[in-house]
Amino acid sequence: MKTNFTQELLVRHLYGETTEAERELIARELVLNESLHTELEELLEAKGLLNGKMKQPSNTSIRIIMEYSDKTEHLQES
């Protein structure tokens, strides 16, 4: 029986959202199927690039939000 590996299954695998049976199946197929292995490597690279682009708000943005929050909190108390 030939299993159809979808990109969704590989993405779920990258994020640790597959079952043990799916992980075993993927591991076996990766040994046998070079194109699947290549696709998984490309997805890993894309995941790394996306994770590298995640940024935190600047200190100025945090200060503005906190000041606004402080002002609105005092308005509600009045």
PDB file with one MODEL, atoms N, CA, C and O in Angstrom:
MODEL        1
ATOM      1  N   MET A   1       0.845  -1.181   0.000  1.00  0.00           N
ATOM      2  CA  MET A   1       0.000   0.000   0.000  1.00  0.00           C
ATOM      3  C   MET A   1       0.890   1.244   0.000  1.00  0.00           C
ATOM      4  O   MET A   1       1.774   1.379   0.846  1.00  0.00           O
ATOM      5  N   LYS A   2       0.657   2.140  -0.937  1.00  0.00           N
ATOM      6  CA  LYS A   2       1.439   3.367  -1.061  1.00  0.00           C
ATOM      7  C   LYS A   2       0.706   4.481  -0.318  1.00  0.00           C
ATOM      8  O   LYS A   2      -0.478   4.723  -0.550  1.00  0.00           O
ATOM      9  N   THR A   3       1.418   5.146   0.569  1.00  0.00           N
ATOM     10  CA  THR A   3       0.829   6.245   1.333  1.00  0.00           C
ATOM     11  C   THR A   3       1.095   7.550   0.614  1.00  0.00           C
ATOM     12  O   THR A   3       2.198   7.781   0.120  1.00  0.00           O
ATOM     13  N   ASN A   4       0.092   8.398   0.555  1.00  0.00           N
ATOM     14  CA  ASN A   4       0.225   9.707  -0.069  1.00  0.00           C
ATOM     15  C   ASN A   4       0.610  10.721   1.009  1.00  0.00           C
ATOM     16  O   ASN A   4      -0.196  11.044   1.882  1.00  0.00           O
ATOM     17  N   PHE A   5       1.835  11.216   0.942  1.00  0.00           N
ATOM     18  CA  PHE A   5       2.289  12.200   1.917  1.00  0.00           C
ATOM     19  C   PHE A   5       1.918  13.584   1.415  1.00  0.00           C
ATOM     20  O   PHE A   5       2.342  14.000   0.337  1.00  0.00           O
ATOM     21  N   THR A   6       1.135  14.283   2.192  1.00  0.00           N
ATOM     22  CA  THR A   6       0.748  15.638   1.821  1.00  0.00           C
ATOM     23  C   THR A   6       1.671  16.628   2.516  1.00  0.00           C
ATOM     24  O   THR A   6       2.329  16.306   3.506  1.00  0.00           O
ATOM     25  N   GLN A   7       1.702  17.811   1.988  1.00  0.00           N
ATOM     26  CA  GLN A   7       2.509  18.859   2.601  1.00  0.00           C
ATOM     27  C   GLN A   7       1.977  19.155   4.003  1.00  0.00           C
ATOM     28  O   GLN A   7       2.744  19.476   4.910  1.00  0.00           O
ATOM     29  N   GLU A   8       0.665  19.045   4.171  1.00  0.00           N
ATOM     30  CA  GLU A   8       0.066  19.279   5.487  1.00  0.00           C
ATOM     31  C   GLU A   8       0.620  18.290   6.520  1.00  0.00           C
ATOM     32  O   GLU A   8       0.924  18.676   7.649  1.00  0.00           O
ATOM     33  N   LEU A   9       0.750  17.029   6.138  1.00  0.00           N
ATOM     34  CA  LEU A   9       1.295  16.020   7.042  1.00  0.00           C
ATOM     35  C   LEU A   9       2.742  16.354   7.411  1.00  0.00           C
ATOM     36  O   LEU A   9       3.141  16.211   8.567  1.00  0.00           O
ATOM     37  N   LEU A  10       3.514  16.794   6.436  1.00  0.00           N
ATOM     38  CA  LEU A  10       4.908  17.151   6.714  1.00  0.00           C
ATOM     39  C   LEU A  10       4.999  18.374   7.628  1.00  0.00           C
ATOM     40  O   LEU A  10       5.854  18.427   8.512  1.00  0.00           O
ATOM     41  N   VAL A  11       4.133  19.341   7.419  1.00  0.00           N
ATOM     42  CA  VAL A  11       4.131  20.535   8.275  1.00  0.00           C
ATOM     43  C   VAL A  11       3.727  20.142   9.699  1.00  0.00           C
ATOM     44  O   VAL A  11       4.342  20.593  10.665  1.00  0.00           O
ATOM     45  N   ARG A  12       2.714  19.316   9.827  1.00  0.00           N
ATOM     46  CA  ARG A  12       2.320  18.831  11.153  1.00  0.00           C
ATOM     47  C   ARG A  12       3.480  18.098  11.815  1.00  0.00           C
ATOM     48  O   ARG A  12       3.694  18.221  13.021  1.00  0.00           O
ATOM     49  N   HIS A  13       4.222  17.340  11.027  1.00  0.00           N
ATOM     50  CA  HIS A  13       5.393  16.607  11.538  1.00  0.00           C
ATOM     51  C   HIS A  13       6.459  17.586  12.044  1.00  0.00           C
ATOM     52  O   HIS A  13       7.049  17.369  13.102  1.00  0.00           O
ATOM     53  N   LEU A  14       6.703  18.654  11.294  1.00  0.00           N
ATOM     54  CA  LEU A  14       7.696  19.656  11.707  1.00  0.00           C
ATOM     55  C   LEU A  14       7.358  20.297  13.044  1.00  0.00           C
ATOM     56  O   LEU A  14       8.245  20.632  13.828  1.00  0.00           O
ATOM     57  N   TYR A  15       6.065  20.465  13.293  1.00  0.00           N
ATOM     58  CA  TYR A  15       5.629  21.119  14.521  1.00  0.00           C
ATOM     59  C   TYR A  15       5.251  20.124  15.615  1.00  0.00           C
ATOM     60  O   TYR A  15       4.672  20.506  16.632  1.00  0.00           O
ATOM     61  N   GLY A  16       5.579  18.845  15.406  1.00  0.00           N
ATOM     62  CA  GLY A  16       5.338  17.840  16.435  1.00  0.00           C
ATOM     63  C   GLY A  16       3.875  17.533  16.671  1.00  0.00           C
ATOM     64  O   GLY A  16       3.486  17.194  17.789  1.00  0.00           O
ATOM     65  N   GLU A  17       3.056  17.645  15.637  1.00  0.00           N
ATOM     66  CA  GLU A  17       1.620  17.440  15.778  1.00  0.00           C
ATOM     67  C   GLU A  17       1.144  16.135  15.146  1.00  0.00           C
ATOM     68  O   GLU A  17      -0.051  15.973  14.899  1.00  0.00           O
ATOM     69  N   THR A  18       2.050  15.211  14.884  1.00  0.00           N
ATOM     70  CA  THR A  18       1.669  13.930  14.295  1.00  0.00           C
ATOM     71  C   THR A  18       1.607  12.858  15.380  1.00  0.00           C
ATOM     72  O   THR A  18       2.218  12.984  16.441  1.00  0.00           O
ATOM     73  N   THR A  19       0.861  11.814  15.087  1.00  0.00           N
ATOM     74  CA  THR A  19       0.768  10.689  16.012  1.00  0.00           C
ATOM     75  C   THR A  19       2.040   9.857  15.923  1.00  0.00           C
ATOM     76  O   THR A  19       2.849  10.037  15.013  1.00  0.00           O
ATOM     77  N   GLU A  20       2.204   8.959  16.860  1.00  0.00           N
ATOM     78  CA  GLU A  20       3.374   8.090  16.834  1.00  0.00           C
ATOM     79  C   GLU A  20       3.382   7.234  15.566  1.00  0.00           C
ATOM     80  O   GLU A  20       4.431   7.037  14.954  1.00  0.00           O
ATOM     81  N   ALA A  21       2.225   6.733  15.179  1.00  0.00           N
ATOM     82  CA  ALA A  21       2.132   5.917  13.960  1.00  0.00           C
ATOM     83  C   ALA A  21       2.517   6.732  12.727  1.00  0.00           C
ATOM     84  O   ALA A  21       3.205   6.229  11.839  1.00  0.00           O
ATOM     85  N   GLU A  22       2.073   7.993  12.671  1.00  0.00           N
ATOM     86  CA  GLU A  22       2.433   8.855  11.535  1.00  0.00           C
ATOM     87  C   GLU A  22       3.928   9.141  11.527  1.00  0.00           C
ATOM     88  O   GLU A  22       4.550   9.150  10.465  1.00  0.00           O
ATOM     89  N   ARG A  23       4.513   9.376  12.705  1.00  0.00           N
ATOM     90  CA  ARG A  23       5.951   9.636  12.788  1.00  0.00           C
ATOM     91  C   ARG A  23       6.758   8.434  12.308  1.00  0.00           C
ATOM     92  O   ARG A  23       7.747   8.595  11.592  1.00  0.00           O
ATOM     93  N   GLU A  24       6.345   7.244  12.695  1.00  0.00           N
ATOM     94  CA  GLU A  24       7.038   6.031  12.249  1.00  0.00           C
ATOM     95  C   GLU A  24       6.920   5.867  10.737  1.00  0.00           C
ATOM     96  O   GLU A  24       7.888   5.504  10.067  1.00  0.00           O
ATOM     97  N   LEU A  25       5.743   6.132  10.210  1.00  0.00           N
ATOM     98  CA  LEU A  25       5.512   6.029   8.772  1.00  0.00           C
ATOM     99  C   LEU A  25       6.374   7.043   8.009  1.00  0.00           C
ATOM    100  O   LEU A  25       6.977   6.713   6.987  1.00  0.00           O
ATOM    101  N   ILE A  26       6.421   8.251   8.506  1.00  0.00           N
ATOM    102  CA  ILE A  26       7.223   9.294   7.865  1.00  0.00           C
ATOM    103  C   ILE A  26       8.709   8.924   7.922  1.00  0.00           C
ATOM    104  O   ILE A  26       9.425   9.070   6.932  1.00  0.00           O
ATOM    105  N   ALA A  27       9.164   8.452   9.070  1.00  0.00           N
ATOM    106  CA  ALA A  27      10.578   8.074   9.206  1.00  0.00           C
ATOM    107  C   ALA A  27      10.955   6.987   8.205  1.00  0.00           C
ATOM    108  O   ALA A  27      12.012   7.059   7.578  1.00  0.00           O
ATOM    109  N   ARG A  28      10.099   5.983   8.053  1.00  0.00           N
ATOM    110  CA  ARG A  28      10.371   4.913   7.088  1.00  0.00           C
ATOM    111  C   ARG A  28      10.385   5.453   5.665  1.00  0.00           C
ATOM    112  O   ARG A  28      11.257   5.101   4.870  1.00  0.00           O
ATOM    113  N   GLU A  29       9.432   6.295   5.349  1.00  0.00           N
ATOM    114  CA  GLU A  29       9.312   6.825   3.987  1.00  0.00           C
ATOM    115  C   GLU A  29      10.466   7.764   3.653  1.00  0.00           C
ATOM    116  O   GLU A  29      10.909   7.814   2.505  1.00  0.00           O
ATOM    117  N   LEU A  30      10.957   8.510   4.645  1.00  0.00           N
ATOM    118  CA  LEU A  30      12.078   9.418   4.403  1.00  0.00           C
ATOM    119  C   LEU A  30      13.329   8.664   3.981  1.00  0.00           C
ATOM    120  O   LEU A  30      14.126   9.172   3.192  1.00  0.00           O
ATOM    121  N   VAL A  31      13.503   7.460   4.498  1.00  0.00           N
ATOM    122  CA  VAL A  31      14.657   6.640   4.125  1.00  0.00           C
ATOM    123  C   VAL A  31      14.533   6.168   2.679  1.00  0.00           C
ATOM    124  O   VAL A  31      15.530   6.062   1.964  1.00  0.00           O
ATOM    125  N   LEU A  32      13.315   5.889   2.261  1.00  0.00           N
ATOM    126  CA  LEU A  32      13.082   5.306   0.939  1.00  0.00           C
ATOM    127  C   LEU A  32      12.838   6.338  -0.162  1.00  0.00           C
ATOM    128  O   LEU A  32      13.069   6.053  -1.337  1.00  0.00           O
ATOM    129  N   ASN A  33      12.383   7.512   0.201  1.00  0.00           N
ATOM    130  CA  ASN A  33      11.922   8.487  -0.787  1.00  0.00           C
ATOM    131  C   ASN A  33      12.749   9.768  -0.691  1.00  0.00           C
ATOM    132  O   ASN A  33      12.531  10.594   0.196  1.00  0.00           O
ATOM    133  N   GLU A  34      13.689   9.923  -1.603  1.00  0.00           N
ATOM    134  CA  GLU A  34      14.580  11.082  -1.566  1.00  0.00           C
ATOM    135  C   GLU A  34      13.828  12.390  -1.823  1.00  0.00           C
ATOM    136  O   GLU A  34      14.168  13.418  -1.238  1.00  0.00           O
ATOM    137  N   SER A  35      12.823  12.366  -2.678  1.00  0.00           N
ATOM    138  CA  SER A  35      12.084  13.605  -2.963  1.00  0.00           C
ATOM    139  C   SER A  35      11.297  14.061  -1.731  1.00  0.00           C
ATOM    140  O   SER A  35      11.151  15.260  -1.499  1.00  0.00           O
ATOM    141  N   LEU A  36      10.795  13.114  -0.948  1.00  0.00           N
ATOM    142  CA  LEU A  36      10.108  13.475   0.296  1.00  0.00           C
ATOM    143  C   LEU A  36      11.104  14.074   1.279  1.00  0.00           C
ATOM    144  O   LEU A  36      10.793  15.036   1.981  1.00  0.00           O
ATOM    145  N   HIS A  37      12.289  13.507   1.325  1.00  0.00           N
ATOM    146  CA  HIS A  37      13.341  14.022   2.197  1.00  0.00           C
ATOM    147  C   HIS A  37      13.706  15.446   1.791  1.00  0.00           C
ATOM    148  O   HIS A  37      13.886  16.307   2.652  1.00  0.00           O
ATOM    149  N   THR A  38      13.818  15.700   0.499  1.00  0.00           N
ATOM    150  CA  THR A  38      14.129  17.040  -0.009  1.00  0.00           C
ATOM    151  C   THR A  38      13.018  18.022   0.349  1.00  0.00           C
ATOM    152  O   THR A  38      13.282  19.150   0.763  1.00  0.00           O
ATOM    153  N   GLU A  39      11.779  17.581   0.186  1.00  0.00           N
ATOM    154  CA  GLU A  39      10.638  18.456   0.514  1.00  0.00           C
ATOM    155  C   GLU A  39      10.637  18.803   1.998  1.00  0.00           C
ATOM    156  O   GLU A  39      10.368  19.946   2.367  1.00  0.00           O
ATOM    157  N   LEU A  40      10.933  17.836   2.845  1.00  0.00           N
ATOM    158  CA  LEU A  40      10.983  18.092   4.284  1.00  0.00           C
ATOM    159  C   LEU A  40      12.110  19.082   4.614  1.00  0.00           C
ATOM    160  O   LEU A  40      11.931  19.963   5.455  1.00  0.00           O
ATOM    161  N   GLU A  41      13.248  18.943   3.967  1.00  0.00           N
ATOM    162  CA  GLU A  41      14.350  19.884   4.192  1.00  0.00           C
ATOM    163  C   GLU A  41      13.963  21.301   3.780  1.00  0.00           C
ATOM    164  O   GLU A  41      14.317  22.266   4.457  1.00  0.00           O
ATOM    165  N   GLU A  42      13.235  21.427   2.667  1.00  0.00           N
ATOM    166  CA  GLU A  42      12.793  22.754   2.210  1.00  0.00           C
ATOM    167  C   GLU A  42      11.811  23.358   3.218  1.00  0.00           C
ATOM    168  O   GLU A  42      11.864  24.555   3.501  1.00  0.00           O
ATOM    169  N   LEU A  43      10.927  22.536   3.751  1.00  0.00           N
ATOM    170  CA  LEU A  43       9.988  23.030   4.757  1.00  0.00           C
ATOM    171  C   LEU A  43      10.713  23.438   6.036  1.00  0.00           C
ATOM    172  O   LEU A  43      10.355  24.435   6.664  1.00  0.00           O
ATOM    173  N   LEU A  44      11.724  22.677   6.420  1.00  0.00           N
ATOM    174  CA  LEU A  44      12.534  23.032   7.595  1.00  0.00           C
ATOM    175  C   LEU A  44      13.226  24.380   7.396  1.00  0.00           C
ATOM    176  O   LEU A  44      13.285  25.203   8.310  1.00  0.00           O
ATOM    177  N   GLU A  45      13.746  24.589   6.194  1.00  0.00           N
ATOM    178  CA  GLU A  45      14.400  25.863   5.885  1.00  0.00           C
ATOM    179  C   GLU A  45      13.400  27.009   5.953  1.00  0.00           C
ATOM    180  O   GLU A  45      13.698  28.064   6.513  1.00  0.00           O
ATOM    181  N   ALA A  46      12.217  26.807   5.386  1.00  0.00           N
ATOM    182  CA  ALA A  46      11.177  27.846   5.421  1.00  0.00           C
ATOM    183  C   ALA A  46      10.764  28.145   6.855  1.00  0.00           C
ATOM    184  O   ALA A  46      10.574  29.306   7.218  1.00  0.00           O
ATOM    185  N   LYS A  47      10.623  27.107   7.670  1.00  0.00           N
ATOM    186  CA  LYS A  47      10.260  27.299   9.079  1.00  0.00           C
ATOM    187  C   LYS A  47      11.329  28.131   9.786  1.00  0.00           C
ATOM    188  O   LYS A  47      11.016  29.038  10.557  1.00  0.00           O
ATOM    189  N   GLY A  48      12.592  27.811   9.512  1.00  0.00           N
ATOM    190  CA  GLY A  48      13.682  28.564  10.120  1.00  0.00           C
ATOM    191  C   GLY A  48      13.677  30.025   9.716  1.00  0.00           C
ATOM    192  O   GLY A  48      13.918  30.907  10.541  1.00  0.00           O
ATOM    193  N   LEU A  49      13.401  30.281   8.441  1.00  0.00           N
ATOM    194  CA  LEU A  49      13.345  31.667   7.964  1.00  0.00           C
ATOM    195  C   LEU A  49      12.188  32.422   8.603  1.00  0.00           C
ATOM    196  O   LEU A  49      12.329  33.585   8.980  1.00  0.00           O
ATOM    197  N   LEU A  50      11.045  31.756   8.721  1.00  0.00           N
ATOM    198  CA  LEU A  50       9.888  32.401   9.349  1.00  0.00           C
ATOM    199  C   LEU A  50      10.166  32.698  10.820  1.00  0.00           C
ATOM    200  O   LEU A  50       9.848  33.781  11.311  1.00  0.00           O
ATOM    201  N   ASN A  51      10.754  31.743  11.513  1.00  0.00           N
ATOM    202  CA  ASN A  51      11.070  31.958  12.924  1.00  0.00           C
ATOM    203  C   ASN A  51      12.077  33.087  13.094  1.00  0.00           C
ATOM    204  O   ASN A  51      12.019  33.829  14.075  1.00  0.00           O
ATOM    205  N   GLY A  52      12.993  33.221  12.154  1.00  0.00           N
ATOM    206  CA  GLY A  52      13.985  34.280  12.218  1.00  0.00           C
ATOM    207  C   GLY A  52      13.402  35.663  11.993  1.00  0.00           C
ATOM    208  O   GLY A  52      13.991  36.658  12.415  1.00  0.00           O
ATOM    209  N   LYS A  53      12.254  35.740  11.332  1.00  0.00           N
ATOM    210  CA  LYS A  53      11.621  37.024  11.041  1.00  0.00           C
ATOM    211  C   LYS A  53      10.734  37.519  12.171  1.00  0.00           C
ATOM    212  O   LYS A  53      10.291  38.667  12.155  1.00  0.00           O
ATOM    213  N   MET A  54      10.471  36.666  13.149  1.00  0.00           N
ATOM    214  CA  MET A  54       9.613  37.083  14.255  1.00  0.00           C
ATOM    215  C   MET A  54      10.337  38.150  15.057  1.00  0.00           C
ATOM    216  O   MET A  54      11.511  37.996  15.392  1.00  0.00           O
ATOM    217  N   LYS A  55       9.646  39.212  15.359  1.00  0.00           N
ATOM    218  CA  LYS A  55      10.264  40.326  16.061  1.00  0.00           C
ATOM    219  C   LYS A  55       9.446  40.669  17.301  1.00  0.00           C
ATOM    220  O   LYS A  55       8.283  40.287  17.429  1.00  0.00           O
ATOM    221  N   GLN A  56      10.074  41.383  18.186  1.00  0.00           N
ATOM    222  CA  GLN A  56       9.407  41.854  19.384  1.00  0.00           C
ATOM    223  C   GLN A  56       9.130  43.345  19.205  1.00  0.00           C
ATOM    224  O   GLN A  56       9.854  44.027  18.479  1.00  0.00           O
ATOM    225  N   PRO A  57       8.087  43.852  19.863  1.00  0.00           N
ATOM    226  CA  PRO A  57       7.820  45.291  19.745  1.00  0.00           C
ATOM    227  C   PRO A  57       8.960  46.098  20.363  1.00  0.00           C
ATOM    228  O   PRO A  57       9.645  45.646  21.282  1.00  0.00           O
ATOM    229  N   SER A  58       9.137  47.284  19.838  1.00  0.00           N
ATOM    230  CA  SER A  58      10.198  48.155  20.353  1.00  0.00           C
ATOM    231  C   SER A  58       9.841  48.637  21.761  1.00  0.00           C
ATOM    232  O   SER A  58       8.682  48.590  22.175  1.00  0.00           O
ATOM    233  N   ASN A  59      10.845  49.091  22.470  1.00  0.00           N
ATOM    234  CA  ASN A  59      10.618  49.632  23.820  1.00  0.00           C
ATOM    235  C   ASN A  59       9.689  50.833  23.773  1.00  0.00           C
ATOM    236  O   ASN A  59       8.881  51.027  24.682  1.00  0.00           O
ATOM    237  N   THR A  60       9.795  51.646  22.717  1.00  0.00           N
ATOM    238  CA  THR A  60       8.921  52.806  22.565  1.00  0.00           C
ATOM    239  C   THR A  60       7.462  52.365  22.433  1.00  0.00           C
ATOM    240  O   THR A  60       6.579  52.941  23.069  1.00  0.00           O
ATOM    241  N   SER A  61       7.211  51.354  21.615  1.00  0.00           N
ATOM    242  CA  SER A  61       5.844  50.852  21.444  1.00  0.00           C
ATOM    243  C   SER A  61       5.280  50.334  22.764  1.00  0.00           C
ATOM    244  O   SER A  61       4.124  50.593  23.098  1.00  0.00           O
ATOM    245  N   ILE A  62       6.090  49.613  23.497  1.00  0.00           N
ATOM    246  CA  ILE A  62       5.641  49.083  24.791  1.00  0.00           C
ATOM    247  C   ILE A  62       5.337  50.225  25.752  1.00  0.00           C
ATOM    248  O   ILE A  62       4.340  50.182  26.472  1.00  0.00           O
ATOM    249  N   ARG A  63       6.191  51.244  25.766  1.00  0.00           N
ATOM    250  CA  ARG A  63       5.983  52.395  26.650  1.00  0.00           C
ATOM    251  C   ARG A  63       4.683  53.115  26.314  1.00  0.00           C
ATOM    252  O   ARG A  63       3.923  53.478  27.212  1.00  0.00           O
ATOM    253  N   ILE A  64       4.422  53.324  25.018  1.00  0.00           N
ATOM    254  CA  ILE A  64       3.193  54.002  24.588  1.00  0.00           C
ATOM    255  C   ILE A  64       1.966  53.205  25.005  1.00  0.00           C
ATOM    256  O   ILE A  64       0.992  53.775  25.497  1.00  0.00           O
ATOM    257  N   ILE A  65       2.006  51.908  24.815  1.00  0.00           N
ATOM    258  CA  ILE A  65       0.876  51.050  25.200  1.00  0.00           C
ATOM    259  C   ILE A  65       0.653  51.090  26.707  1.00  0.00           C
ATOM    260  O   ILE A  65      -0.484  51.179  27.171  1.00  0.00           O
ATOM    261  N   MET A  66       1.742  51.025  27.468  1.00  0.00           N
ATOM    262  CA  MET A  66       1.611  51.045  28.922  1.00  0.00           C
ATOM    263  C   MET A  66       1.074  52.388  29.408  1.00  0.00           C
ATOM    264  O   MET A  66       0.248  52.429  30.320  1.00  0.00           O
ATOM    265  N   GLU A  67       1.530  53.483  28.813  1.00  0.00           N
ATOM    266  CA  GLU A  67       1.029  54.807  29.197  1.00  0.00           C
ATOM    267  C   GLU A  67      -0.454  54.929  28.875  1.00  0.00           C
ATOM    268  O   GLU A  67      -1.224  55.447  29.684  1.00  0.00           O
ATOM    269  N   TYR A  68      -0.856  54.461  27.710  1.00  0.00           N
ATOM    270  CA  TYR A  68      -2.267  54.507  27.329  1.00  0.00           C
ATOM    271  C   TYR A  68      -3.097  53.662  28.296  1.00  0.00           C
ATOM    272  O   TYR A  68      -4.167  54.080  28.739  1.00  0.00           O
ATOM    273  N   SER A  69      -2.596  52.481  28.615  1.00  0.00           N
ATOM    274  CA  SER A  69      -3.294  51.601  29.535  1.00  0.00           C
ATOM    275  C   SER A  69      -3.451  52.256  30.900  1.00  0.00           C
ATOM    276  O   SER A  69      -4.509  52.175  31.524  1.00  0.00           O
ATOM    277  N   ASP A  70      -2.385  52.907  31.354  1.00  0.00           N
ATOM    278  CA  ASP A  70      -2.433  53.583  32.647  1.00  0.00           C
ATOM    279  C   ASP A  70      -3.471  54.704  32.632  1.00  0.00           C
ATOM    280  O   ASP A  70      -4.223  54.865  33.592  1.00  0.00           O
ATOM    281  N   LYS A  71      -3.516  55.485  31.539  1.00  0.00           N
ATOM    282  CA  LYS A  71      -4.486  56.582  31.436  1.00  0.00           C
ATOM    283  C   LYS A  71      -5.915  56.059  31.414  1.00  0.00           C
ATOM    284  O   LYS A  71      -6.784  56.598  32.100  1.00  0.00           O
ATOM    285  N   THR A  72      -6.161  55.026  30.641  1.00  0.00           N
ATOM    286  CA  THR A  72      -7.540  54.512  30.546  1.00  0.00           C
ATOM    287  C   THR A  72      -7.958  53.827  31.842  1.00  0.00           C
ATOM    288  O   THR A  72      -9.143  53.827  32.179  1.00  0.00           O
ATOM    289  N   GLU A  73      -7.032  53.254  32.563  1.00  0.00           N
ATOM    290  CA  GLU A  73      -7.364  52.622  33.841  1.00  0.00           C
ATOM    291  C   GLU A  73      -7.837  53.680  34.831  1.00  0.00           C
ATOM    292  O   GLU A  73      -8.806  53.468  35.559  1.00  0.00           O
ATOM    293  N   HIS A  74      -7.148  54.825  34.855  1.00  0.00           N
ATOM    294  CA  HIS A  74      -7.536  55.908  35.754  1.00  0.00           C
ATOM    295  C   HIS A  74      -8.870  56.519  35.352  1.00  0.00           C
ATOM    296  O   HIS A  74      -9.613  56.970  36.223  1.00  0.00           O
ATOM    297  N   LEU A  75      -9.198  56.550  34.080  1.00  0.00           N
ATOM    298  CA  LEU A  75     -10.488  57.069  33.625  1.00  0.00           C
ATOM    299  C   LEU A  75     -11.610  56.174  34.105  1.00  0.00           C
ATOM    300  O   LEU A  75     -12.679  56.670  34.463  1.00  0.00           O
ATOM    301  N   GLN A  76     -11.398  54.875  34.122  1.00  0.00           N
ATOM    302  CA  GLN A  76     -12.446  53.938  34.557  1.00  0.00           C
ATOM    303  C   GLN A  76     -12.683  54.028  36.052  1.00  0.00           C
ATOM    304  O   GLN A  76     -13.794  53.756  36.509  1.00  0.00           O
ATOM    305  N   GLU A  77     -11.675  54.400  36.830  1.00  0.00           N
ATOM    306  CA  GLU A  77     -11.805  54.501  38.269  1.00  0.00           C
ATOM    307  C   GLU A  77     -12.591  55.739  38.676  1.00  0.00           C
ATOM    308  O   GLU A  77     -13.151  55.772  39.771  1.00  0.00           O
ATOM    309  N   SER A  78     -12.648  56.771  37.814  1.00  0.00           N
ATOM    310  CA  SER A  78     -13.316  58.023  38.149  1.00  0.00           C
ATOM    311  C   SER A  78     -14.801  57.910  38.152  1.00  0.00           C
ATOM    312  O   SER A  78     -15.495  58.891  38.418  1.00  0.00           O
TER     313      SER A  78
ENDMDL
END
